[in-house]
Amino acid sequence: MRNIIEEIMDKNKLSINSIAKLLNCDPGLISRIKNRSQKMSMKTAFRINQVFGIDFQEIIMAEDIDV
């Protein structure tokens, strides 16, 4: 199953570094989330919602974030 970061990369033709810059966070964090070695935080999910306009609930469900 694809994750939100992969969808953003494909849809917007962005690199991990570009996404990190837009979200104002470390590229390593985005890479770990993409590779599923780290769970996405609520803060990152909220930033993705703000920057890319992806529905917050969709992010929560796709990334299995505990609320």
MOQUI-V256849 format. One record per helix or strand of 2 or more residues. SS is the DSSP state (hx for helix, st for strand). FROM is the first residue (numbers start at 1). LEN is the number of residues. Records with the same first field share a line. If there is no record, write none. Layout:
SS->FROM-LEN, FROM-LEN
This chain:
hx->4-9, 16-8, 27-8, 42-11, 56-7
